[in-house]
């Protein structure tokens, strides 16, 4: 199979704003979103805005452009030597922000560091058996078998300075949101921007790296970037309207008409390849919310089906999302390799069926759950969760909503706190833009790098087996057939409840910003920002 290296994206997902002329007297670019990054360690905290900040600071062997095409970065070229061996030729003359020279030793060290079990970024390299240094500017990557998506994962492989990390005792990865170890608070990459300061939950300040290897071809002209987390929607909108910031995302859907009415503001809207979904605890014998009972209702597929049929995704789309979402039945969006429109049917809204299934499972009187939800990560995340509470209570479930900032949410439902959740919300954009990514991270537990964000620890032997076949299948038709089988089993199991793909909405000051790319990642890559 020859997988596409440039994945098709809806034209609306990418927007270039106003003119593209570069003014020599560039301005500071100030932008804001709902929450802070989770940390600066490039081998920790696999989260969209956090990964984007890493990409401003760190080089990768391969860079992914806003149109999702792959282009050389720290590798100048690559080729298949045989079905399990790739040779990467490295770029000469590249320096890290501290002046150290980049070479093959840094690549090998970064591979070993990112492959640690503690790293939530390990999944991107899990198919690699070893990396070998051929010389200072050449490495060979030996995979465990044929890997049809190796190159698609390379933009998630960040290269650190071996000498710098070892000197600061930073080899060990600590994958905890907000961790205060050296690697999470400091940065030394080869990227186009360098870190000036990070005041957690207040601001991140970046400046261009004057010795960046491709400085002459950088599209941006900004001389300083200031990122500010602003959780409150009204405050974020006010900051944009007053000119305190140049760009904000997401725009609260109810404020789109208001911002469109301002002559100095442009609202950018498009599609996002992120799926918002719900998950259940499917591994504990006793649910955290039912101590002393010895019961976990979610181990019964009838209960999981009851939850799926109790949730009205169309009402969420219409009322909470104001039409700016697409209800879905799959864990991947259109535009992701392996997506099958024929399978993309949401679970039917049928409260009476929910009650019947709960009664059949022995829970006719319902049971209590804590519903873990972020309040500053996804579009209207807390509002979505709030709307789901009465839907579940209507069929007899007693719900306590626990909505909190994303760093606390991710730690609670993730590995740092041992998947300390009964029922939760999460969103996912496959970093490789391939279906194997959610199968590996969300829908399986067996194997290196698997189950990183499988917070309910869903597993099915057939899905595990199929996923193991998908990772090495190079025939595209056979591979897509395997993907479809795995997703169908997961659907029948109600392993998760997909809700929707959210739409993008950014607010941009058209009087200060000449150009910005609205990527389907829903984050801002500074190398594509041009100020007036």
Secondary structure, 3 states (H helix, E strand, C coil): CCCCCCCCCCHHHCCCCCCCCCCCCCCEEEEEECCCCCCCCCCCCCCHHHHHHHHHHCCECEEECCCCCEEECCEEEEEEEECCEEEEEECCCCECCCCCECCHHHHHHHHHHHCCCCCCCHHHHCCEEEEEEEECCEEEEEECCCCCCHHHHHHHCECCCHHHHHHCCCCCCCCCCCCCCHHHHCCCCCCCEEEEEEECCCEEEEEECCCCCCHHHCCCCCCEEEEEECCCHHHHHHHHHHCCCCEEECCCHHHHHHHHCCCCEEEEEEEEEEEEEEEECCCCCCCCCCCCCCCCHHHCHHHHHHHHHHCCHHHHHHHHCCCCEEECCCCCCCCCECCCHHHCCCCCCCHHHHHHHHHHCCCCCCCEEEEEEECCCCCCHHHHHHHHHHHHHHCCCEEEEEEECHHHHHHHHCHHHCCCCCEEEEEECCCCCEHHHHHHHHCCCCCCCCCCCCCCCCCCHHHHHHHHHHCCCCCHHHHHHHHHHHHHHHHHHCCEEEEEEEEEEEEEECCCEEECCCCCCCCCCHHHCEEC
